[in-house]
Amino acid sequence: MDLDGLAKRLVQAGFWGPEAVRIFLGVRVVTAAGMGVVCLVVGALLDARLLAILMVGLWLTIFGWLIPGWYIAHRTRVRRAELQLVLADALDLLVACVEAGMGLNQALVRVSDELRNVSQALAEEFTMVNLEIRAGAQRAQALRNLAERTGLEDIEALVSTMIQTERFGTSIGRALRTQAETQRLKRRQRAEEAAAKTTIKLLFPLVLFVFPALFVVVLGPGVIQVVGALLEIL
């Protein structure tokens, strides 16, 4: 088992604790064993056949083993969507703080405080970057850790821009403003794409639920009259 990859997945889902991997594996074992034991107990109470109990118990054990992984994947997707949604606003705040004369570290702290009620995840990420820098890590390394913890392409692009800006000595405010405009453009494009997909997503509910009821309402009286007329003729 790739424990490093598992630890990275847990970090991207928001579980940063040093015992996160052990807790995750423990939950997996308990969930799998618990569902298997419940199946055996219920099967014994219902006096089911042993082969059926073992087959169902095997499938439930596998299902219980997979449930924690599915939860982590779902939590990662939700967390990334939250980060992606508020990133443009966070960059606007960063631009305002930097252009007001704050250093980048102070700006990160201020923005994390302002975003805490809007996006706890992004506020925690910015706070972690500042804590790593205060602990002695290089700013470039702290920013790379931010990109690795989130696993988000937009944040990776932002981190790359900030590292290059610091390396070449260009204006950090101008770079952040460019990134903010890019993120707002991407957010608008994602909203337009989601709106374009709405028509296709509505097609299946319409066909399955709306059209049958509509046909009954529109054609029902006519069908009844036709059937009545045929019965009178016969």
C-alpha positions as CSV (number, residue, x, y, z in Angstrom):
1,M,0.0,0.0,0.0
2,D,1.3,3.5,-1.0
3,L,1.2,5.2,2.4
4,D,2.7,8.4,1.1
5,G,0.0,8.6,-1.6
6,L,-2.7,7.9,1.0
7,A,-1.3,10.6,3.3
8,K,-1.3,13.1,0.4
9,R,-5.0,12.2,-0.4
10,L,-5.9,12.7,3.2
11,V,-4.1,16.1,3.3
12,Q,-6.0,17.2,0.1
13,A,-9.2,16.2,1.8
14,G,-8.4,18.4,4.8
15,F,-7.1,15.8,7.3
16,W,-3.7,17.1,8.3
17,G,-3.2,15.3,11.6
18,P,-0.1,13.0,12.1
19,E,-2.4,10.1,12.9
20,A,-4.7,10.6,9.9
21,V,-3.3,7.6,8.0
22,R,-3.7,5.2,10.9
23,I,-7.2,6.5,11.7
24,F,-8.2,6.1,8.1
25,L,-6.9,2.5,7.9
26,G,-8.5,1.7,11.3
27,V,-11.9,3.1,10.1
28,R,-11.5,1.0,6.9
29,V,-10.9,-2.2,8.9
30,V,-13.7,-1.5,11.4
31,T,-16.2,-0.7,8.7
32,A,-15.4,-3.7,6.6
33,A,-15.3,-6.1,9.6
34,G,-18.5,-4.5,11.1
35,M,-20.5,-4.9,7.9
36,G,-19.3,-8.5,7.5
37,V,-20.2,-9.4,11.1
38,V,-23.6,-7.7,10.9
39,C,-24.3,-9.8,7.8
40,L,-23.4,-13.0,9.6
41,V,-25.6,-12.2,12.6
42,V,-28.6,-11.2,10.5
43,G,-28.2,-14.3,8.3
44,A,-28.0,-16.5,11.4
45,L,-31.1,-14.9,12.9
46,L,-33.0,-15.4,9.6
47,D,-31.8,-18.9,9.3
48,A,-30.4,-18.3,5.8
49,R,-28.2,-20.7,3.9
50,L,-24.5,-20.6,4.8
51,L,-23.4,-20.1,1.2
52,A,-25.7,-17.1,0.7
53,I,-24.6,-15.6,4.0
54,L,-20.9,-15.9,3.0
55,M,-21.5,-14.4,-0.4
56,V,-23.5,-11.5,0.9
57,G,-21.0,-11.0,3.8
58,L,-18.1,-11.0,1.3
59,W,-19.7,-8.3,-0.8
60,L,-20.7,-6.2,2.2
61,T,-17.1,-6.5,3.6
62,I,-15.7,-5.2,0.3
63,F,-18.3,-2.4,0.3
64,G,-17.4,-1.5,3.8
65,W,-13.7,-1.4,2.9
66,L,-14.4,1.0,0.0
67,I,-16.8,3.4,1.8
68,P,-14.0,5.4,3.6
69,G,-12.1,5.8,0.3
70,W,-15.3,7.1,-1.4
71,Y,-15.9,9.6,1.5
72,I,-12.3,10.9,1.1
73,A,-12.7,11.3,-2.6
74,H,-16.1,13.1,-2.1
75,R,-14.6,15.4,0.5
76,T,-11.6,16.2,-1.7
77,R,-13.9,17.2,-4.6
78,V,-16.1,19.4,-2.3
79,R,-13.0,21.0,-0.8
80,R,-11.5,21.8,-4.2
81,A,-14.7,23.2,-5.4
82,E,-14.9,25.5,-2.4
83,L,-11.3,26.6,-2.9
84,Q,-11.9,27.2,-6.6
85,L,-15.0,29.2,-5.9
86,V,-13.5,31.7,-3.5
87,L,-10.0,31.9,-4.9
88,A,-10.7,35.0,-7.1
89,D,-12.2,36.9,-4.2
90,A,-9.2,36.0,-2.0
91,L,-6.8,37.2,-4.7
92,D,-8.7,40.5,-4.8
93,L,-8.2,40.9,-1.1
94,L,-4.5,40.0,-1.4
95,V,-4.1,42.7,-4.1
96,A,-5.8,45.3,-1.9
97,C,-3.6,44.4,1.1
98,V,-0.3,44.3,-0.9
99,E,-1.0,47.6,-2.7
100,A,-1.9,49.1,0.7
101,G,1.7,48.5,1.8
102,M,1.5,45.1,3.6
103,G,4.1,42.4,3.1
104,L,2.9,39.1,1.6
105,N,3.0,37.3,4.9
106,Q,0.9,40.0,6.6
107,A,-1.5,40.0,3.7
108,L,-1.9,36.3,3.9
109,V,-2.8,36.5,7.6
110,R,-5.2,39.4,7.0
111,V,-6.9,37.6,4.1
112,S,-7.2,34.4,6.1
113,D,-8.9,36.3,8.9
114,E,-11.3,37.9,6.4
115,L,-12.2,34.6,4.7
116,R,-12.7,32.5,7.8
117,N,-16.4,33.0,7.7
118,V,-16.6,32.4,3.9
119,S,-14.2,29.5,3.3
120,Q,-12.7,27.8,6.2
121,A,-10.6,25.6,3.9
122,L,-8.8,28.5,2.1
123,A,-8.3,30.4,5.4
124,E,-6.6,27.4,6.9
125,E,-4.4,27.0,3.8
126,F,-3.2,30.6,3.9
127,T,-2.7,30.4,7.7
128,M,-0.6,27.2,7.2
129,V,1.6,29.0,4.6
130,N,2.3,31.8,7.1
131,L,3.0,29.4,9.9
132,E,5.5,27.5,7.7
133,I,7.3,30.7,6.8
134,R,7.4,31.8,10.4
135,A,8.8,28.4,11.3
136,G,11.8,29.0,9.0
137,A,10.7,27.5,5.7
138,Q,11.5,29.3,2.5
139,R,8.6,31.2,1.1
140,A,8.9,29.4,-2.2
141,Q,8.8,26.0,-0.4
142,A,5.8,27.1,1.7
143,L,3.9,28.1,-1.5
144,R,4.8,24.8,-3.1
145,N,3.4,23.0,-0.1
146,L,0.2,25.0,-0.5
147,A,-0.1,23.7,-4.1
148,E,0.6,20.1,-3.1
149,R,-1.9,20.2,-0.2
150,T,-4.7,21.5,-2.4
151,G,-3.9,19.7,-5.7
152,L,-5.7,22.4,-7.5
153,E,-4.4,23.6,-10.9
154,D,-5.5,27.2,-10.3
155,I,-3.5,27.4,-7.1
156,E,-0.5,25.7,-8.7
157,A,-0.5,28.4,-11.4
158,L,-0.8,31.1,-8.7
159,V,2.1,29.6,-6.7
160,S,4.2,29.3,-9.9
161,T,3.6,33.0,-10.7
162,M,4.4,34.1,-7.1
163,I,7.6,32.1,-7.0
164,Q,8.7,33.6,-10.4
165,T,7.8,37.1,-9.2
166,E,9.8,36.7,-6.1
167,R,12.8,35.3,-8.0
168,F,12.9,38.0,-10.7
169,G,11.9,40.9,-8.4
170,T,8.9,42.0,-10.3
171,S,5.8,43.6,-8.7
172,I,3.8,41.1,-6.6
173,G,0.8,43.3,-6.7
174,R,0.7,43.3,-10.5
175,A,1.1,39.6,-10.7
176,L,-1.7,39.0,-8.1
177,R,-4.0,41.3,-10.0
178,T,-3.4,39.4,-13.3
179,Q,-4.1,36.1,-11.5
180,A,-7.3,37.6,-10.0
181,E,-8.5,38.6,-13.4
182,T,-7.7,35.2,-14.8
183,Q,-9.6,33.5,-11.9
184,R,-12.6,35.6,-12.4
185,L,-12.6,34.8,-16.1
186,K,-12.3,31.1,-15.4
187,R,-15.1,31.3,-12.9
188,R,-17.4,33.0,-15.4
189,Q,-16.5,30.4,-18.0
190,R,-17.2,27.5,-15.6
191,A,-20.6,29.1,-14.8
192,E,-21.5,29.4,-18.5
193,E,-20.4,25.8,-19.1
194,A,-22.6,24.6,-16.2
195,A,-25.5,26.6,-17.6
196,A,-25.0,25.1,-21.0
197,K,-25.1,21.6,-19.5
198,T,-28.4,22.3,-17.7
199,T,-30.5,21.6,-20.9
200,I,-28.9,18.2,-21.4
201,K,-29.4,17.3,-17.7
202,L,-33.0,18.3,-17.8
203,L,-33.7,16.0,-20.8
204,F,-33.8,12.8,-18.9
205,P,-36.2,14.0,-16.1
206,L,-38.5,15.4,-18.8
207,V,-38.6,12.2,-20.8
208,L,-39.1,10.0,-17.7
209,F,-41.5,12.0,-15.6
210,V,-43.0,15.1,-17.4
211,F,-43.7,13.7,-20.8
212,P,-45.7,10.6,-19.6
213,A,-47.9,12.7,-17.4
214,L,-48.4,15.2,-20.2
215,F,-49.4,12.5,-22.6
216,V,-51.9,11.1,-20.1
217,V,-53.4,14.6,-19.6
218,V,-53.5,15.5,-23.3
219,L,-54.3,12.1,-24.9
220,G,-56.3,10.5,-22.0
221,P,-59.7,12.0,-22.8
222,G,-59.4,11.2,-26.5
223,V,-58.3,7.6,-25.8
224,I,-61.3,7.1,-23.5
225,Q,-63.7,8.5,-26.1
226,V,-62.2,6.2,-28.8
227,V,-62.4,3.2,-26.6
228,G,-66.0,4.0,-25.7
229,A,-66.9,4.4,-29.3
230,L,-65.3,1.1,-30.2
231,L,-67.1,-0.7,-27.4
232,E,-70.4,0.8,-28.7
233,I,-69.7,-0.4,-32.2
234,L,-68.8,-3.9,-31.0
